[in-house]
Amino acid sequence: MIEQRAAFIAQDGGFDLVIDGRIIVRHRPDAPAIRLARGNAQIEMLRGNFKIEDRPSLLPALTVADVEADRVILYTQASRAPAATLTLDCSEEAAALHIETHDPACDRTTLFFVAEPGEHICGGGEQMSYLNLRGRAFPIWTSEPGVGRDKTRELTQIMDHEGMAGGDYWTTNYPQPTFLSSRLYACHLESSAYSVMDFSDGARHAITVWQGSARFEFFTAGDYPGLVSKLSARFGKQPALPDWAITGAIIGLKDGERSFERLDHIIASGAVVSGLWCEDWVGIRQTSFGRRLFWNWDWNAARYPGLPARIKALGDQGIRFLGYVNPYLAIDGAQYQLAKAAGYLALRLESDAPYIVDFGEFDCGIVDFTNPAAADWFAERIIGKEMLDFGLSGWMADFGEYLPTDLRLYDGCDPMQAHNIWPVLWAKVNADALARRGKTGDALFFMRAGFSGVQQHCPLLWAGDQCVDFSRHDGIGTVITAALSAGMVGNAYSHSDIGGYTSLHGLVRSEELLMRWAEMAAFTPVMRTHEGNRPDDNLQVDSNPALLAHFAAMSRVHAALAPYVKSLIAEAGATGLPLQRPLFLHYPADPQSFEIQDQYLYGADLLVAPVIEAGASARAVFLPGDAPWVHMWTGKEYLPGQHIIDAPFGAPPAFARADSSFADLFASLVAARGQISL
């Protein structure tokens, strides 16, 4: 017997699904809430970019309903044989709706939800282009996000022509079939199958899943913080960030032995540094795309001679050393041969030969994490011995999106079901490696790929491979949207590559972009630089004195904020609330707060509005609520509302609540930054 918090209520020949007083689903004979179909899919993958098309055939409409409080049986008009059964299962945390279809031809199930005028929708995992999902459909399939991500942009068109690599507004490394409504409920589809969340119809939302059955979980709360906390508890809270990661910048250099000389120069400039990240610790593979890595996960002594001693010397200075790893093995590397001999690789359908993936001028095998022995080998032998025991304190745990749909896995599961969950399995391997060495909460890995449940394993997201520009769908501003959307589904910690990553077809960093990105990164949990795919073509933070002075100043601001950030980490551990928050999380009474995705709350006490437009020396800032805000750099109080705020380099628009208990700390940031002469 279910509790009355959720029930089917017979209405007008159909029913309403009511959860905590909210009508979530409405079924009527002329507007069924469930639609069944038989799919006809075509799937193509090239280097992590997917082209997925489906031409489904609709099955007869389910117009007749037998309704009980906790169960509904649906029929077609022509048959009294049950076509689908809906059941409710409630707990204190959530209400679950199970849909079971009885037609063996059905492999596409759509559930329609009530949509109200003015309702706002967010979530979807880590979305790059839109925080408010209303008006658009979002396929849920982890993949490369693409380069450009705007079909009207010439760069996107070039990349599409060269290899399906242009992307679109919805392509993302980390999708998740979870949405939150301004009606203060959240819905999660408990499935790893391909699905589409569609909010393009003003009258009805829809989720279609490529299965003949489905399970939807519903959460309600009295406010957004309560709703986010419930989702965080559902998926598992991220492990806390280590203190060292928030108290200084992590410098990304892939310059071999010369990296240490450059690091000394950066420190001498007055920068506060807590880590050196050399992703090329495994060696370099030069390709037409740029300076990539040799995917055999151990120390390359030719590129970094004497690295163990270097790591120890850095440690004596309080600086950690970080590297790089991903779940694939280059076929010309020794570890590939070990994995192949042990049977640890995913296989081709038609033979026992390893499945080989083209990563662009080199080929790799896929470590099969459905094989417990393979997952154990990677966690212990690769990450444990070659990385943690060697002295690494962190790494980029890259990729996870590339699992093809035409291979054979150890556990026999359908790769269409395994594809989305693959980043979660990858995250678990990394987390297990830390736990075995007692390094959870000390060593740090960060990922771009994800799916439902990655939260409990991965301590830090990064927003992927943005273009080195200000573009609307693939530039600096997308990392704000990424952090805010991911935060609403239970990811407390996010950051990005300072300056972006992707440099192609003449697109290179400007000084302006690099400085604006550093300003934004100072107000995120982790401040990390990246040289990008073409380091020699692009400006770096140490390319000239002006850039270095600006970066050093921003690193000092970031370091000075550490006590506040540490308090937010404690709050995240207790409540699951993200550090970077959309304005509506705390100010839903301000209608404008739902439309803003280019500024954010950093905890409840700070508001940050980074400059993300080229050539801008000021920007519009909306201050929510009914109490004054204090401008970080002048100490001037501003009343709530819209303002144009000057934004010279080194002074990104940032405001503190006038009544914050951290007011003295915030006031000290001006001194921490120091004078900047550009």
N, C-alpha and C positions, 0 to 999 in steps of 0.2 A: 504493500500500500504506500503510495507516494504522499509526500507532504503537500499541502495546498499551495505552496509557493509556486508550483508549476502545474498546469493542467490543460487538457484539451476541453474546450467548451463548445458544445453544439450551437451553431448559428446559421440560419438561412440555408439549410440544406448542406452545410459544410461545417467548418469548425474554426475556432481561433485557438492558437497556442499562446497562452498567457503565462508569463513568468514574472513573478514579483510585481504584478499590476501592469505590466507592459504587454501589449499585443505584439508578439514577435513575428508570428506566421499567421496568415489569413488564407483559408481555403474555401472556395465557393465553386459550385458546379460549372459556372462560366469562366472561372479563373482559378484553376487548380494550383495548389502550392507545390506539387511535385510533378516533375516532367521526366519521363524515361525515354531513352534512345539507345540505338545501336550505333557504335562509332565506326568510322572508316578513316583511320589515321595514316598520315605519311610523315615520317620523322627523318630528318637529315641533320648530321652533326659535322662540323669542321672546326677543329681547334677550340672546342668549348662553346662555339656558337651554334645554336639550334634553330632549325626551321621546322615548325610543327604545324601541320594542317589537319583538319578533321572535317569530314562531310557526313555528319550523323544522320541516321534515318530515325524520325520520331516514331515511338510506339504509341498505341492508342491512349487517348487522354484518360486520366483517372478522375472521373467526375462524380462518382458515388462514394459516400463515406459512411461507415458505421463508427459512431463516436462513443468512446468511454472516457473517463477522466484521465486514465493513464495509457490508453491505447486507441489507435485509429486503424481501421482496415479500409483500404481503398480498392475500388473496383472500376473497371471500365463500364460504360453504359451498356455494352453488348454482352457482358459476361458477369456472372456472379461468382466466378472463381477469383479469389483474392489476388490482386496484382502487386500490392505493397502493404507492409505493416509498419506502422509508426508506434514506437513505445517510448515512454519517458522513464528515466531513472534519475532520481534526485539524491543529492548528498548535501551536506551543510555548505560545501564549497561551490557546487555548480549543479546545474540541471542539464542532463544529457538527453538528446533526441536521437534514437536509433531508427534508421530507415533500412528496412530489408525488402528487397524486391524479389518477386517470385517468378518472374519471366526470365528463363535462362538466356534469352536474347539480349537482355539489358546489360550494358556495360558503361552507360553514361547516366548519371543521376543528378538532377538539378533541384535544388530547394530554393524557393522564393521567399523573401522576407518583406515585411511591411516597411515602406519608405515614407518618411514624412517630409513635408516642405521645410526647408531650412535646416534639416538634419545634416550633421557633419560626420564624416567617416574618416578614420585614420587607421594605421597599422600596416598590414601586408608584409611584415618583415622589415628589411632595410630598403626603402624606396628612395630613389635618387632625385626624381623629378617633381613629384607632387606629395605634399603632406596630407592635404584633403583629397581623399580618393573619389569623392562624388563626381559623377559625370564621365567616368572612364572605367574600362575593364582592365584587370591585372592578372595575366596568366601567372601561375605559381609553379615555377620551374627554375632551379638554380642553373646559372650559365654565366659565361662571360657577359658583362653588361654591354659591351660594344664600345666602339670609338666614335664619339660624336653624339650618338643617341638622339638624333633629331633628323628625321628623314628629309627635311628641307635644307639641311646643311651640306655643303659640298664635300666636306671631310667625311661625313657619314656615308654619302653616296659613293665616294671612292672606296671606302672600306667595305661596303656591301659588295661592290663589284669585285674587289680583290679576294673576298673569301667570307661572305655573309657576316662581316665583322663590324657593321655600323651600329647595330643596336637600336633600341627604341626607348620610349619613356618608361616602359615597364620592365625592361631587362635588368636583372640584378643578380649579384652573387648570392644574395641572401633573401629569398622570398619566404613568406610564412603565411599559411591560410588562416589568419587571425585578423579580425577587425574589431574596432571599438566605435561605438556610436555615441553621439552627443545625447542620446536618450539614456545614457549611463548603463549600457549593457555591452558586453563583448561576446563575440562568437568565435569559436575555434573549430575548424574541421580537423578531426583526428584521423588523418590519412597522409601518407607520403606520395600518393598517386598524383599524376598531373591534374591540376584543377584550375579553374578560372573564377576569380571574384569579380563580379560585374556590378558596377554602381552607375551604369550609364542611363538606366531607365529612372525617370523621376518618380515613378509610382511604386516600383518594386526593385529591391536588391536581389541578386541571385548568386549562388555558388554552384558551379557544375564540377563534379568530380568524375574521373574516368574509372568508375567502379559501379557495380550493380547494387551496392549497399553503402551506407555512410553513417558516420557518427558525428554529431555536432554537440559541442559543449557550450553552455551559456553561463555567463557570470554577470552579476549585477552588483551595484554599489551605490552609495549616496553621493559620491563625487569621483572625479577622475583619479586622484591619488589612491583611493580605495580600490578602484577598478584595476589600476596598474599593479597594485600590491597583490591582488588576487592572481593576476596573470603571472607575475613573478614567482609566486608560490607554486603555481601549476607547473611551470616549465623548469623551475630550479634556479636559484639565484646564482649570479656569476661569482666566482671566487674573488675575494678582495684583492685589489692591486697592492703590490709591495710598496713600502715607503720610498725606496730608491727610485721607483719609476715616476713618481710625482714630484720629486724634489729637484729635478734638473732636466735638461734636454738630453735626448738620445740622438747622437749624431750618426747619420747614415753615410758611410763612405765605402766605395768599392774600388779602391785605388791600390790594392795590394799593400806592400810594405810602406809605401808613401802615406798611407792612411794615418799612421801614428804621428808623423811629422805634421800633417795637416791638423790633426786633433790638438796637438800642442799649441799650434798657432791660434786655433779657435778658443782654447782655454785662456791663452794669454791676452785675448781681446777683452776679457771680462765676462765671458759667457759662463753660465752655471751648467755643468755637464755631469750627468749621472750615468751615461752609457755610451759605448761605441758599438755601432751596429755595422758589421762588415758581412753583407750577404755573400760576398765573393770568397768567403773563407774556404769554400769547396772548389774554387777555381772558376775560370771564365770560359764561356763558349760564345764567340762573337758570331752574330747572325745579321741578316739584313734588317731585322727589327731593331737590333741594338746590342748592347752589352748584356748578355744573359749569363746563366750560371751552368756549371757542369753538375748534372744531377746525379751525383754519387756522394752520399752524405758522410764525408769525413774530411779531415783537415788536408788541404792542399799545401804541402810544405814548400813547393816551388814558389807559390804566390805569396805565402806568409811564412817565411823562414823564422824559426824560433818563436812561434806563436805561443806555446805554453808559458814561456818566460814573459812574453808581452802581456798576457792575460793576468799573470800574477802581479806584474808591475802596475797595471791599471787598477787592480784590486787594492793595492797598497795606497792608491790615490782616492779610493772610494768610488771608482768607476767600473761598472760592469761591462762585460763583453757579450755581444749578441751575434747570432748567426742566422741561418736560413735553412729551411727544409720543406719538402712537399711530399705527397704520398705516391710519387711516381719515381721510377728508376730508369735512367738512360741505358739503352741496350749496349752501349759501348763502355759501361762502367762495371766494376767488379761486383758490386752489390746486386745488380740485376742477375748476374750468373748465379750468385748464392741463392737468391729468391727463386729463380727458375728451377734450380736443382732440388730445392726443398718443397716445391709445389705451392709456393705462396702467391702466385700471380693469377689474376683473372684470365680465363681461357676463351679461345674462339669457340663459336657454336659448333662448328663442324669438325673440330679436331682438339687434341690435347695441347696444341701449341699456344703459347701466351698471346693474349690480345695486345696488339701494338697500336699505340695512339701517336699520331703525327702532331708534334707540338711546334711545328714550324722550323724546318731544316734539321730536326733531330727527332728520333723516335724513342718511345718509352713504354715500359710495361707498367701495369697497374697492380699494386699490392692489394690483395683481396682481403679486406677487413671483415668479411663474413666468415673467414677462416680464423678461429680463435688462435691457432698457432701462428698465423701470419701477423695478426694484430699484436700478439705477445712478442714476436721477433722484432717487429718494428719499434715497439715501445722500449724493449730492453736492449736489443743489440744496436739499433740505430740511434734513437734519441738518448737512451740511458748511457750506453758506453761511449759512443762517438761524440756526443754533445755534452751531456751533463757531467759525466765523469771527466771529460776533457777540460771542462772549466767554463762552458757557456752558461750564462745566467738568463738567457732568453733567446727568442728567435721568431721570425716570421714563419708561421705555419701556413704556407701559401696553398692555393688551389683547392681542389675538392669538388669542383663543379663539372668535371669532364667525364664522369662515368657514362660510357656509351650505352645504348639501349639494345645492342645486338651482341652481347657477350654472355658468357657462362660463369656464374658465381659458385663458390664452394657450397653454400647452403641451399642452392637450388632456387633461390627467390627470383622473381621476375625483375629484371633490371629496370623496367618502367616504375616499379615500386621502390627499388633500391636507389634510384638516381638522386632523388631529393634528400634522402636520409644520409647519403654518403658524407657530406660535410660534418654531420653529427658523429658518425663513426670515426672520422678523421680527428675531430676535436677530442673524442674520448681517448684515442690512442695517445695523444699529446698529454692529456690530463693524467692518464694512468702512468705515463713515464715520470711525471713530476711526483706523483704520489709514492711511487716505488722508491724514489730517492729522498723522500721527505722534503721536497722542494715546493710543494703547493704553498702559494702565498709568498714565496721568495723568488724563484725563477718565474719568468713571464713569457708566454707566447701570445701572439696576436694573429687573428684570422680575418679574411674577407668573406669566405664562404660560410653559409649557415642555412639552417632550417629549424623547424620546431624542435626544441630540446637542446639546441647548441648552447643555450644560456648556462646550463648547469656545469658545462665542461670548460668553455672558453672564457678566460678572464678579461679579454680585451678584443673588441672589433676594430678593424680599420676599414676605411670606406672604399678601398679598392684602387683602381688605376685611372684616376681622373686625367683628363687632358691638362696640359700645362697652360691654361688660359682662364678667361672669365666667362666662358660660354654658359648659356642657360641650363643645358641638359647634361653637360659633361665637364664643367669647370669647378671653380672654387666653391660656388654656392651649393653644389649638390652634396657636399660633405655635411652641411648643416642639416639638410632634409634627411640625409641618411641617419645621422645620430638621433634626430627627433623621432623619426618613424620607428627605428629599432628600439629606442628607449621605451616606447609605449607598449611594446610586447615583451618587456622583461629584460632588456639588455642595458645595464647601468653604465657601462664604460665603452666609449668609442673615441677614435681619433683618426688622423689622416696623414698622408704624405705631404709634408710642407713643400709647396711648389708644384704639386701634382706629379704625375709619373709619365704619361704617354706623350711622346714627342715624335710626330710623324709628318711627312709631307710639308716640311718647312715650318711646322709649328714648334716654337721654342719659347722658353720662359722669358719674361721681362723682369727687370728689377722691381717694377711696381707689383707684379703678381707675387713675387717671392716675398716681398715685405708684407703685403696684405695677408698672405697666408700665414706668415709667422705671427702676425698680430692676432689672428684668429686662434691659432694653435696654442698661444699662451693661455687662453681661456678654455682649454680642454684638459681632460685628466692627464694625458700623456702628450708631450711635445717632441715630435720625432721628424727629422729631416730624411729626405730621400734624394739621391742623385738622379733618379729617373732611368729610363731605358737607354738614353743617349747622353751620358754624363758630359762628354767632351763638347757637345753642341749646345749645352744649356748652362745658364748661370747657376752657381751654387752659393750657399750662404757665405763661403769664404772666397768668392771670386774677386771681390774688391773691398776696400776699407769701409765704404759706406754700407754695403750689405752686411758686412760682418758686425759693424757697430750697432746696426739696427737689430740684427738677430740676437746679439749679446744682451741688449737692453730688454728685449722681449723674453729671453730666457730667465732674466732676473725677475721679471714680473711673474712668470710662471712659477719659479721657485718660491717667491714670497707668498704666493697663494696657497702653498702646501698645507698649512694648518687648516684653512677653510676646506680645501679639497679632502683632507683626511676626515673632517667631520661629515662631509657628504658621503664618503665611502662607508663610514659607520652607519649613516642613515640608510644607505642602499642595502647594507647587510641586514638591517632590521626590517625595512619596508619594501625593498625592491625598487624604490624610486630611482630613475636615472639621474645622472649629474646634469646633463643637458636636457632641458625640458621645453616643450612648446608653451607659449604664453597661456593657452587655454587650460593647461593642467592646473594652474592656480587661479586663473582669472576667467572662468567661463562666462561670467556675466558681461564681459566686454565682447560684443559680437565680432569686433575687428580682430580679436586675438586668434580666432579660428582661421583667418586668412593669411596670417603672417608665418612665413617659413624661412625668412632670411635674417631673423634675430631669434634669440633664445634666452631663457632663464638658465643661469648656471647655479643650480640649487635654487632655493627660494629667495636668496638675498641679493643676487647679482642679475643684471640684465645686460646682455652683450649683443651688439648690432654690428658685426664685422662689415668692412667695406668690401663688396664683392662685385663692383662695377669698375671697369677700366676708366681711368681719368677722373674719378670722383675725389673731391677734397672735402666733401660734406655728404651727409645722407639723412633721409627722413627716418626718424625713430619714433615708435609708438610706445609710450609708457603706460602700462595698465594700472588698474586699481583705483584707490581713492586717497593714497598717501604720497607724499613727495619722494622723489628719487634724487640721489646725489651723484652728480657727474664725477667720474673717477679722477679726472686729470685737473679739474679746476676747483672742485669742491662746491660748485654752484648747485643749488636745489632747483629742480624742475617739477612742476605739477604734472599729474597724469594727463595724457593726451598726445597729440602729434607735434613733433618738433623737428626742425632742421638743425643738425648738430655738426659742427666743424670736425673734420677728421684728418688732421695732418698725419704724416707718417710717424708712427710711434705712439699715437694716441687714438686707438680705435674706440668708437663710441661704446662706453661701458658705464653702467650706473649701479649704485648700491641702494638698497632700502635705507631710508634715513634712520630707521629704528633698529638696524641690524646690530646684533651683539658682536659682529666682526667689524664694526665701523672703524676702529683704530687700525686694524690690519689693512683694510681697504685704503685708508688714508695714507698708509706707509708705502703704497705702490709707486707713487710719484718719485719718492726718494730711491726706491729699489731700481726703478727704471733708469734714473739718472738723466743727464742731458744727452740729447741725440743731435749731432750735427750732420745733416745730409746734404 
